[in-house]
Amino acid sequence: MIEEILSILFGGLLPGFLPGLLAFKVKSRWCPRCGESTEAMHRVDHR
């Protein structure tokens, strides 16, 4: 009984967690090449 509940719970969480993790990396505020914050670049673009 408990094994079934856990498998259903984790089976539902995993498909939602992975896209969320990938979306976070895409929206990251860090430059993938140098590691600098991209916040300064965004502020300059909005002026």
Biotite code that builds the C-alpha atoms (Angstrom):
import biotite.structure as struc

atoms = struc.array([
    struc.Atom([0.000, 0.000, 0.000], chain_id="A", res_id=1, res_name="MET", atom_name="CA", element="C"),
    struc.Atom([2.698, 2.497, 0.998], chain_id="A", res_id=2, res_name="ILE", atom_name="CA", element="C"),
    struc.Atom([4.844, 1.488, -1.981], chain_id="A", res_id=3, res_name="GLU", atom_name="CA", element="C"),
    struc.Atom([1.942, 2.234, -4.332], chain_id="A", res_id=4, res_name="GLU", atom_name="CA", element="C"),
    struc.Atom([1.367, 5.651, -2.800], chain_id="A", res_id=5, res_name="ILE", atom_name="CA", element="C"),
    struc.Atom([5.061, 6.522, -3.017], chain_id="A", res_id=6, res_name="LEU", atom_name="CA", element="C"),
    struc.Atom([5.318, 5.374, -6.633], chain_id="A", res_id=7, res_name="SER", atom_name="CA", element="C"),
    struc.Atom([2.262, 7.452, -7.579], chain_id="A", res_id=8, res_name="ILE", atom_name="CA", element="C"),
    struc.Atom([3.592, 10.455, -5.673], chain_id="A", res_id=9, res_name="LEU", atom_name="CA", element="C"),
    struc.Atom([7.087, 10.349, -7.175], chain_id="A", res_id=10, res_name="PHE", atom_name="CA", element="C"),
    struc.Atom([5.715, 9.385, -10.581], chain_id="A", res_id=11, res_name="GLY", atom_name="CA", element="C"),
    struc.Atom([3.748, 12.624, -10.575], chain_id="A", res_id=12, res_name="GLY", atom_name="CA", element="C"),
    struc.Atom([6.457, 14.835, -9.132], chain_id="A", res_id=13, res_name="LEU", atom_name="CA", element="C"),
    struc.Atom([9.259, 13.794, -11.464], chain_id="A", res_id=14, res_name="LEU", atom_name="CA", element="C"),
    struc.Atom([7.606, 14.910, -14.746], chain_id="A", res_id=15, res_name="PRO", atom_name="CA", element="C"),
    struc.Atom([6.832, 18.286, -13.168], chain_id="A", res_id=16, res_name="GLY", atom_name="CA", element="C"),
    struc.Atom([10.227, 18.718, -11.545], chain_id="A", res_id=17, res_name="PHE", atom_name="CA", element="C"),
    struc.Atom([12.387, 18.092, -14.617], chain_id="A", res_id=18, res_name="LEU", atom_name="CA", element="C"),
    struc.Atom([10.781, 20.726, -16.892], chain_id="A", res_id=19, res_name="PRO", atom_name="CA", element="C"),
    struc.Atom([10.886, 23.198, -14.012], chain_id="A", res_id=20, res_name="GLY", atom_name="CA", element="C"),
    struc.Atom([14.567, 22.539, -13.491], chain_id="A", res_id=21, res_name="LEU", atom_name="CA", element="C"),
    struc.Atom([15.333, 22.947, -17.187], chain_id="A", res_id=22, res_name="LEU", atom_name="CA", element="C"),
    struc.Atom([13.257, 26.134, -17.411], chain_id="A", res_id=23, res_name="ALA", atom_name="CA", element="C"),
    struc.Atom([15.161, 27.587, -14.454], chain_id="A", res_id=24, res_name="PHE", atom_name="CA", element="C"),
    struc.Atom([18.490, 26.968, -16.177], chain_id="A", res_id=25, res_name="LYS", atom_name="CA", element="C"),
    struc.Atom([17.223, 28.631, -19.356], chain_id="A", res_id=26, res_name="VAL", atom_name="CA", element="C"),
    struc.Atom([16.128, 31.725, -17.424], chain_id="A", res_id=27, res_name="LYS", atom_name="CA", element="C"),
    struc.Atom([19.306, 31.817, -15.383], chain_id="A", res_id=28, res_name="SER", atom_name="CA", element="C"),
    struc.Atom([20.776, 35.207, -14.598], chain_id="A", res_id=29, res_name="ARG", atom_name="CA", element="C"),
    struc.Atom([24.353, 33.937, -14.937], chain_id="A", res_id=30, res_name="TRP", atom_name="CA", element="C"),
    struc.Atom([26.502, 34.019, -18.054], chain_id="A", res_id=31, res_name="CYS", atom_name="CA", element="C"),
    struc.Atom([27.248, 30.419, -19.106], chain_id="A", res_id=32, res_name="PRO", atom_name="CA", element="C"),
    struc.Atom([30.707, 31.357, -20.408], chain_id="A", res_id=33, res_name="ARG", atom_name="CA", element="C"),
    struc.Atom([32.210, 33.517, -17.674], chain_id="A", res_id=34, res_name="CYS", atom_name="CA", element="C"),
    struc.Atom([29.856, 33.096, -14.708], chain_id="A", res_id=35, res_name="GLY", atom_name="CA", element="C"),
    struc.Atom([29.189, 36.842, -14.370], chain_id="A", res_id=36, res_name="GLU", atom_name="CA", element="C"),
    struc.Atom([25.742, 38.093, -13.439], chain_id="A", res_id=37, res_name="SER", atom_name="CA", element="C"),
    struc.Atom([23.737, 39.246, -16.453], chain_id="A", res_id=38, res_name="THR", atom_name="CA", element="C"),
    struc.Atom([21.738, 41.758, -14.362], chain_id="A", res_id=39, res_name="GLU", atom_name="CA", element="C"),
    struc.Atom([23.994, 44.655, -15.382], chain_id="A", res_id=40, res_name="ALA", atom_name="CA", element="C"),
    struc.Atom([23.448, 43.809, -19.048], chain_id="A", res_id=41, res_name="MET", atom_name="CA", element="C"),
    struc.Atom([19.670, 43.816, -18.589], chain_id="A", res_id=42, res_name="HIS", atom_name="CA", element="C"),
    struc.Atom([19.719, 47.212, -16.857], chain_id="A", res_id=43, res_name="ARG", atom_name="CA", element="C"),
    struc.Atom([21.675, 48.769, -19.733], chain_id="A", res_id=44, res_name="VAL", atom_name="CA", element="C"),
    struc.Atom([19.265, 47.313, -22.312], chain_id="A", res_id=45, res_name="ASP", atom_name="CA", element="C"),
    struc.Atom([16.192, 48.854, -20.642], chain_id="A", res_id=46, res_name="HIS", atom_name="CA", element="C"),
    struc.Atom([17.460, 52.465, -20.748], chain_id="A", res_id=47, res_name="ARG", atom_name="CA", element="C"),
])
